[in-house]
Amino acid sequence: MKIAMARGAEYGVERNEKSFRAAEPAISTSCGKDYVIERGARRAVQPSDYRIVTVDVTYGGRSADPADRPTRETASTLKAELAAETVPETVQAANTAELAQFCGRTAS
């Protein structure tokens, strides 16, 4: 979610928008292919399963509404937070296993 919000704010900065408002995120999952066909033969590949977070964002000028966020400051703050974050290997492994289970396969 934080990555989607950071990109929404960053896009507002690129468009010289003063503020933005984000709706609740929509989260979905994409299950990658586990094989490809090469020269008529089926070959197994490591699938790329991932989550997709979509956030509807509207932009505007300066606003006193607390739901509106300043684009430049929000983009800077979120990008700095993302750069400083690390995800422990145990959490990464748990997320990978959860995605594999959702997609009907075992985690490797």
mmCIF file of the C-alpha atoms, coordinates in Angstrom:
data_MODEL
# 
_entry.id   MODEL 
# 
loop_
_atom_site.group_PDB 
_atom_site.id 
_atom_site.type_symbol 
_atom_site.label_atom_id 
_atom_site.label_alt_id 
_atom_site.label_comp_id 
_atom_site.label_asym_id 
_atom_site.label_entity_id 
_atom_site.label_seq_id 
_atom_site.pdbx_PDB_ins_code 
_atom_site.Cartn_x 
_atom_site.Cartn_y 
_atom_site.Cartn_z 
_atom_site.occupancy 
_atom_site.B_iso_or_equiv 
_atom_site.pdbx_formal_charge 
_atom_site.auth_seq_id 
_atom_site.auth_comp_id 
_atom_site.auth_asym_id 
_atom_site.auth_atom_id 
_atom_site.pdbx_PDB_model_num 
ATOM 1   C CA . MET A 1 1   ? 0.000  0.000   0.000   1.00 0.00 ? 1   MET A CA 1 
ATOM 2   C CA . LYS A 1 2   ? 2.800  2.395   0.884   1.00 0.00 ? 2   LYS A CA 1 
ATOM 3   C CA . ILE A 1 3   ? 4.433  1.915   -2.531  1.00 0.00 ? 3   ILE A CA 1 
ATOM 4   C CA . ALA A 1 4   ? 1.153  2.717   -4.305  1.00 0.00 ? 4   ALA A CA 1 
ATOM 5   C CA . MET A 1 5   ? 0.635  5.829   -2.170  1.00 0.00 ? 5   MET A CA 1 
ATOM 6   C CA . ALA A 1 6   ? 4.219  6.973   -2.768  1.00 0.00 ? 6   ALA A CA 1 
ATOM 7   C CA . ARG A 1 7   ? 3.780  6.572   -6.526  1.00 0.00 ? 7   ARG A CA 1 
ATOM 8   C CA . GLY A 1 8   ? 0.462  8.443   -6.431  1.00 0.00 ? 8   GLY A CA 1 
ATOM 9   C CA . ALA A 1 9   ? 2.113  11.333  -4.602  1.00 0.00 ? 9   ALA A CA 1 
ATOM 10  C CA . GLU A 1 10  ? 5.146  11.230  -6.901  1.00 0.00 ? 10  GLU A CA 1 
ATOM 11  C CA . TYR A 1 11  ? 2.878  11.396  -9.957  1.00 0.00 ? 11  TYR A CA 1 
ATOM 12  C CA . GLY A 1 12  ? 1.180  14.438  -8.435  1.00 0.00 ? 12  GLY A CA 1 
ATOM 13  C CA . VAL A 1 13  ? 4.576  16.104  -8.055  1.00 0.00 ? 13  VAL A CA 1 
ATOM 14  C CA . GLU A 1 14  ? 5.351  15.324  -11.712 1.00 0.00 ? 14  GLU A CA 1 
ATOM 15  C CA . ARG A 1 15  ? 2.064  17.000  -12.687 1.00 0.00 ? 15  ARG A CA 1 
ATOM 16  C CA . ASN A 1 16  ? 2.735  19.977  -10.360 1.00 0.00 ? 16  ASN A CA 1 
ATOM 17  C CA . GLU A 1 17  ? -0.380 19.215  -8.309  1.00 0.00 ? 17  GLU A CA 1 
ATOM 18  C CA . LYS A 1 18  ? -0.513 20.721  -4.830  1.00 0.00 ? 18  LYS A CA 1 
ATOM 19  C CA . SER A 1 19  ? -2.523 18.015  -3.091  1.00 0.00 ? 19  SER A CA 1 
ATOM 20  C CA . PHE A 1 20  ? -4.051 14.593  -3.597  1.00 0.00 ? 20  PHE A CA 1 
ATOM 21  C CA . ARG A 1 21  ? -6.653 12.333  -2.043  1.00 0.00 ? 21  ARG A CA 1 
ATOM 22  C CA . ALA A 1 22  ? -6.450 8.547   -2.139  1.00 0.00 ? 22  ALA A CA 1 
ATOM 23  C CA . ALA A 1 23  ? -9.368 6.128   -1.886  1.00 0.00 ? 23  ALA A CA 1 
ATOM 24  C CA . GLU A 1 24  ? -9.173 2.823   -0.045  1.00 0.00 ? 24  GLU A CA 1 
ATOM 25  C CA . PRO A 1 25  ? -6.787 0.431   -1.802  1.00 0.00 ? 25  PRO A CA 1 
ATOM 26  C CA . ALA A 1 26  ? -7.980 -2.526  -3.850  1.00 0.00 ? 26  ALA A CA 1 
ATOM 27  C CA . ILE A 1 27  ? -5.734 -5.574  -3.449  1.00 0.00 ? 27  ILE A CA 1 
ATOM 28  C CA . SER A 1 28  ? -5.647 -8.482  -5.892  1.00 0.00 ? 28  SER A CA 1 
ATOM 29  C CA . THR A 1 29  ? -3.262 -11.317 -6.717  1.00 0.00 ? 29  THR A CA 1 
ATOM 30  C CA . SER A 1 30  ? -1.642 -12.326 -9.991  1.00 0.00 ? 30  SER A CA 1 
ATOM 31  C CA . CYS A 1 31  ? -0.570 -15.933 -10.456 1.00 0.00 ? 31  CYS A CA 1 
ATOM 32  C CA . GLY A 1 32  ? 2.252  -16.343 -12.962 1.00 0.00 ? 32  GLY A CA 1 
ATOM 33  C CA . LYS A 1 33  ? 2.683  -19.104 -15.509 1.00 0.00 ? 33  LYS A CA 1 
ATOM 34  C CA . ASP A 1 34  ? 4.628  -22.136 -14.342 1.00 0.00 ? 34  ASP A CA 1 
ATOM 35  C CA . TYR A 1 35  ? 5.634  -23.247 -17.833 1.00 0.00 ? 35  TYR A CA 1 
ATOM 36  C CA . VAL A 1 36  ? 6.458  -21.906 -21.292 1.00 0.00 ? 36  VAL A CA 1 
ATOM 37  C CA . ILE A 1 37  ? 6.330  -23.531 -24.692 1.00 0.00 ? 37  ILE A CA 1 
ATOM 38  C CA . GLU A 1 38  ? 9.643  -23.413 -26.575 1.00 0.00 ? 38  GLU A CA 1 
ATOM 39  C CA . ARG A 1 39  ? 9.957  -25.012 -29.999 1.00 0.00 ? 39  ARG A CA 1 
ATOM 40  C CA . GLY A 1 40  ? 6.852  -27.056 -29.317 1.00 0.00 ? 40  GLY A CA 1 
ATOM 41  C CA . ALA A 1 41  ? 8.142  -28.419 -25.992 1.00 0.00 ? 41  ALA A CA 1 
ATOM 42  C CA . ARG A 1 42  ? 6.773  -27.517 -22.578 1.00 0.00 ? 42  ARG A CA 1 
ATOM 43  C CA . ARG A 1 43  ? 9.441  -26.230 -20.162 1.00 0.00 ? 43  ARG A CA 1 
ATOM 44  C CA . ALA A 1 44  ? 8.879  -25.522 -16.448 1.00 0.00 ? 44  ALA A CA 1 
ATOM 45  C CA . VAL A 1 45  ? 9.735  -22.026 -15.183 1.00 0.00 ? 45  VAL A CA 1 
ATOM 46  C CA . GLN A 1 46  ? 9.651  -20.360 -11.792 1.00 0.00 ? 46  GLN A CA 1 
ATOM 47  C CA . PRO A 1 47  ? 6.274  -18.577 -11.660 1.00 0.00 ? 47  PRO A CA 1 
ATOM 48  C CA . SER A 1 48  ? 6.067  -14.911 -10.707 1.00 0.00 ? 48  SER A CA 1 
ATOM 49  C CA . ASP A 1 49  ? 3.169  -14.636 -8.257  1.00 0.00 ? 49  ASP A CA 1 
ATOM 50  C CA . TYR A 1 50  ? 2.550  -11.194 -6.777  1.00 0.00 ? 50  TYR A CA 1 
ATOM 51  C CA . ARG A 1 51  ? 0.013  -8.904  -5.166  1.00 0.00 ? 51  ARG A CA 1 
ATOM 52  C CA . ILE A 1 52  ? -1.359 -5.877  -6.955  1.00 0.00 ? 52  ILE A CA 1 
ATOM 53  C CA . VAL A 1 53  ? -2.402 -2.817  -4.977  1.00 0.00 ? 53  VAL A CA 1 
ATOM 54  C CA . THR A 1 54  ? -4.517 -0.256  -6.821  1.00 0.00 ? 54  THR A CA 1 
ATOM 55  C CA . VAL A 1 55  ? -5.302 3.131   -5.333  1.00 0.00 ? 55  VAL A CA 1 
ATOM 56  C CA . ASP A 1 56  ? -7.628 5.639   -6.984  1.00 0.00 ? 56  ASP A CA 1 
ATOM 57  C CA . VAL A 1 57  ? -6.145 9.095   -6.564  1.00 0.00 ? 57  VAL A CA 1 
ATOM 58  C CA . THR A 1 58  ? -7.628 12.515  -7.290  1.00 0.00 ? 58  THR A CA 1 
ATOM 59  C CA . TYR A 1 59  ? -5.513 15.642  -7.457  1.00 0.00 ? 59  TYR A CA 1 
ATOM 60  C CA . GLY A 1 60  ? -6.281 19.252  -6.715  1.00 0.00 ? 60  GLY A CA 1 
ATOM 61  C CA . GLY A 1 61  ? -5.007 22.575  -5.499  1.00 0.00 ? 61  GLY A CA 1 
ATOM 62  C CA . ARG A 1 62  ? -4.406 23.627  -1.929  1.00 0.00 ? 62  ARG A CA 1 
ATOM 63  C CA . SER A 1 63  ? -7.129 22.388  0.367   1.00 0.00 ? 63  SER A CA 1 
ATOM 64  C CA . ALA A 1 64  ? -8.017 22.643  4.036   1.00 0.00 ? 64  ALA A CA 1 
ATOM 65  C CA . ASP A 1 65  ? -9.721 19.242  3.942   1.00 0.00 ? 65  ASP A CA 1 
ATOM 66  C CA . PRO A 1 66  ? -7.804 16.826  6.214   1.00 0.00 ? 66  PRO A CA 1 
ATOM 67  C CA . ALA A 1 67  ? -8.313 13.971  3.713   1.00 0.00 ? 67  ALA A CA 1 
ATOM 68  C CA . ASP A 1 68  ? -6.199 15.876  1.175   1.00 0.00 ? 68  ASP A CA 1 
ATOM 69  C CA . ARG A 1 69  ? -2.435 15.385  1.452   1.00 0.00 ? 69  ARG A CA 1 
ATOM 70  C CA . PRO A 1 70  ? 0.317  17.652  0.121   1.00 0.00 ? 70  PRO A CA 1 
ATOM 71  C CA . THR A 1 71  ? 1.915  15.878  -2.827  1.00 0.00 ? 71  THR A CA 1 
ATOM 72  C CA . ARG A 1 72  ? 5.538  16.954  -2.504  1.00 0.00 ? 72  ARG A CA 1 
ATOM 73  C CA . GLU A 1 73  ? 5.863  16.386  1.247   1.00 0.00 ? 73  GLU A CA 1 
ATOM 74  C CA . THR A 1 74  ? 3.990  13.082  1.144   1.00 0.00 ? 74  THR A CA 1 
ATOM 75  C CA . ALA A 1 75  ? 6.090  11.798  -1.761  1.00 0.00 ? 75  ALA A CA 1 
ATOM 76  C CA . SER A 1 76  ? 9.341  12.708  0.011   1.00 0.00 ? 76  SER A CA 1 
ATOM 77  C CA . THR A 1 77  ? 8.259  11.173  3.315   1.00 0.00 ? 77  THR A CA 1 
ATOM 78  C CA . LEU A 1 78  ? 6.979  7.909   1.845   1.00 0.00 ? 78  LEU A CA 1 
ATOM 79  C CA . LYS A 1 79  ? 9.992  7.449   -0.445  1.00 0.00 ? 79  LYS A CA 1 
ATOM 80  C CA . ALA A 1 80  ? 12.345 7.970   2.519   1.00 0.00 ? 80  ALA A CA 1 
ATOM 81  C CA . GLU A 1 81  ? 10.373 5.465   4.619   1.00 0.00 ? 81  GLU A CA 1 
ATOM 82  C CA . LEU A 1 82  ? 10.460 2.902   1.817   1.00 0.00 ? 82  LEU A CA 1 
ATOM 83  C CA . ALA A 1 83  ? 14.210 3.347   1.331   1.00 0.00 ? 83  ALA A CA 1 
ATOM 84  C CA . ALA A 1 84  ? 14.807 2.747   5.052   1.00 0.00 ? 84  ALA A CA 1 
ATOM 85  C CA . GLU A 1 85  ? 12.561 -0.317  5.355   1.00 0.00 ? 85  GLU A CA 1 
ATOM 86  C CA . THR A 1 86  ? 13.751 -3.882  5.203   1.00 0.00 ? 86  THR A CA 1 
ATOM 87  C CA . VAL A 1 87  ? 11.530 -6.939  5.174   1.00 0.00 ? 87  VAL A CA 1 
ATOM 88  C CA . PRO A 1 88  ? 12.847 -9.822  7.281   1.00 0.00 ? 88  PRO A CA 1 
ATOM 89  C CA . GLU A 1 89  ? 13.492 -13.057 5.395   1.00 0.00 ? 89  GLU A CA 1 
ATOM 90  C CA . THR A 1 90  ? 10.920 -14.875 7.532   1.00 0.00 ? 90  THR A CA 1 
ATOM 91  C CA . VAL A 1 91  ? 8.218  -12.419 6.464   1.00 0.00 ? 91  VAL A CA 1 
ATOM 92  C CA . GLN A 1 92  ? 9.292  -12.693 2.819   1.00 0.00 ? 92  GLN A CA 1 
ATOM 93  C CA . ALA A 1 93  ? 9.144  -16.493 3.025   1.00 0.00 ? 93  ALA A CA 1 
ATOM 94  C CA . ALA A 1 94  ? 5.696  -16.378 4.664   1.00 0.00 ? 94  ALA A CA 1 
ATOM 95  C CA . ASN A 1 95  ? 4.391  -14.044 1.938   1.00 0.00 ? 95  ASN A CA 1 
ATOM 96  C CA . THR A 1 96  ? 5.836  -16.279 -0.785  1.00 0.00 ? 96  THR A CA 1 
ATOM 97  C CA . ALA A 1 97  ? 4.211  -19.347 0.765   1.00 0.00 ? 97  ALA A CA 1 
ATOM 98  C CA . GLU A 1 98  ? 0.862  -17.550 1.081   1.00 0.00 ? 98  GLU A CA 1 
ATOM 99  C CA . LEU A 1 99  ? 0.950  -16.477 -2.579  1.00 0.00 ? 99  LEU A CA 1 
ATOM 100 C CA . ALA A 1 100 ? 1.935  -19.976 -3.712  1.00 0.00 ? 100 ALA A CA 1 
ATOM 101 C CA . GLN A 1 101 ? -0.915 -21.489 -1.717  1.00 0.00 ? 101 GLN A CA 1 
ATOM 102 C CA . PHE A 1 102 ? -3.377 -18.960 -3.174  1.00 0.00 ? 102 PHE A CA 1 
ATOM 103 C CA . CYS A 1 103 ? -2.166 -19.869 -6.668  1.00 0.00 ? 103 CYS A CA 1 
ATOM 104 C CA . GLY A 1 104 ? -2.512 -23.582 -5.962  1.00 0.00 ? 104 GLY A CA 1 
ATOM 105 C CA . ARG A 1 105 ? 1.125  -24.631 -5.771  1.00 0.00 ? 105 ARG A CA 1 
ATOM 106 C CA . THR A 1 106 ? 3.766  -25.300 -3.150  1.00 0.00 ? 106 THR A CA 1 
ATOM 107 C CA . ALA A 1 107 ? 6.348  -22.671 -2.263  1.00 0.00 ? 107 ALA A CA 1 
ATOM 108 C CA . SER A 1 108 ? 9.854  -23.394 -3.460  1.00 0.00 ? 108 SER A CA 1 
# 
